[in-house]
């Protein structure tokens, strides 16, 4: 009996190892478990800023929650625009504080954000636009259904909050558009929804980029611009370190004119002032 139990356990271990070997490699985002503190990248303590930062994030969450809940597109637009402005101000303030810290500027980090089917290409484009507008970079892993967003901690959390909120707003707007299509005698189609989401992501990318540029120009003093440029460079270098080889993917599926037009209108009402950017893939 003991021999059979040992054989069964050994078989289970071998099956688990075979499964692990088939899994694609995932880039490590931090030091390995058990590493010595000296092996970890130095980062200044953030305890003093934790209180104010959490208050800012709380205000951003509240604004986005109201934008998701309202049934009035113009109100959602105003609320989401206010949230994006607050995020830009928070990023500039954090850059100013980081430049004055005795321990030096904090290093960029990274987090993984789910990019689930359906319409995953459009979602990846949207996340890329949100990341860039918030001084981050995103790399999409289509096979594992997530994007890795690289940026400073003060920018990562707001970017994820905005992306999640915009997905909720997109789903609401698409349901409204589909209802209008049905009322006009048209059946719901997958091509309509795909075109809607691609147009939504494309247009929002343009608006997010414009809003980010305007907010930075308004908020950042001239002497802070080199600090922001240095932080952007650090994010780009960390992205290249984590993903030395990326590819681009061709975007297809925008074949329904009604879906594209409705998606563009929904993006114009989503509340930020998009880039038909490439989608980097690890």
VENLIN-V483498 format. One record per backbone hydrogen bond with DSSP energy under -0.5 kcal/mol. NH is the residue of the N-H (numbers start at 0). CO is the residue of the C=O. If there is no record, write none. Layout:
BEGIN
NH & CO
NH & CO
END
This chain:
BEGIN
4 & 0
5 & 1
6 & 2
7 & 3
8 & 4
9 & 5
10 & 6
11 & 7
12 & 8
13 & 9
14 & 10
15 & 11
16 & 12
17 & 13
18 & 14
19 & 15
20 & 16
21 & 17
22 & 18
22 & 19
34 & 31
38 & 35
39 & 35
39 & 36
49 & 45
49 & 46
50 & 46
52 & 48
53 & 49
54 & 50
55 & 51
56 & 52
57 & 53
58 & 54
59 & 55
60 & 56
61 & 57
62 & 58
63 & 59
64 & 60
65 & 61
66 & 62
67 & 63
68 & 64
69 & 65
72 & 70
75 & 71
76 & 72
77 & 73
78 & 74
79 & 75
80 & 76
81 & 77
82 & 78
83 & 79
84 & 80
85 & 81
86 & 82
87 & 83
88 & 84
89 & 85
90 & 86
91 & 87
92 & 88
93 & 89
94 & 90
95 & 91
96 & 92
97 & 93
98 & 94
99 & 95
99 & 96
100 & 96
100 & 97
103 & 100
108 & 150
110 & 148
112 & 146
114 & 144
122 & 118
123 & 119
124 & 120
125 & 121
126 & 122
127 & 123
128 & 124
129 & 125
130 & 126
131 & 127
132 & 128
133 & 129
133 & 130
134 & 131
135 & 130
136 & 149
138 & 147
139 & 279
140 & 145
141 & 139
144 & 140
144 & 141
145 & 140
146 & 112
147 & 138
148 & 110
148 & 146
149 & 136
149 & 147
150 & 108
154 & 151
155 & 151
156 & 152
158 & 154
159 & 155
160 & 156
161 & 157
162 & 158
163 & 159
164 & 160
165 & 161
166 & 162
167 & 163
168 & 164
169 & 165
170 & 166
171 & 167
172 & 168
173 & 169
174 & 170
175 & 171
176 & 172
177 & 173
178 & 174
179 & 175
180 & 176
181 & 177
182 & 178
183 & 179
184 & 181
185 & 180
192 & 188
193 & 189
194 & 190
195 & 191
196 & 192
197 & 193
198 & 194
199 & 195
200 & 196
201 & 197
202 & 198
203 & 199
204 & 200
205 & 201
205 & 273
206 & 202
207 & 203
208 & 204
209 & 205
210 & 206
211 & 207
212 & 208
213 & 209
214 & 210
215 & 211
216 & 212
217 & 213
218 & 214
219 & 215
223 & 220
224 & 220
224 & 221
227 & 223
228 & 224
229 & 225
230 & 226
231 & 227
232 & 228
233 & 229
234 & 230
235 & 231
236 & 232
237 & 233
238 & 234
239 & 235
240 & 236
241 & 237
242 & 238
246 & 280
248 & 278
251 & 249
254 & 252
256 & 254
259 & 255
260 & 256
261 & 257
262 & 258
263 & 259
264 & 260
265 & 261
266 & 262
267 & 263
268 & 264
269 & 266
276 & 274
279 & 277
280 & 246
281 & 139
END
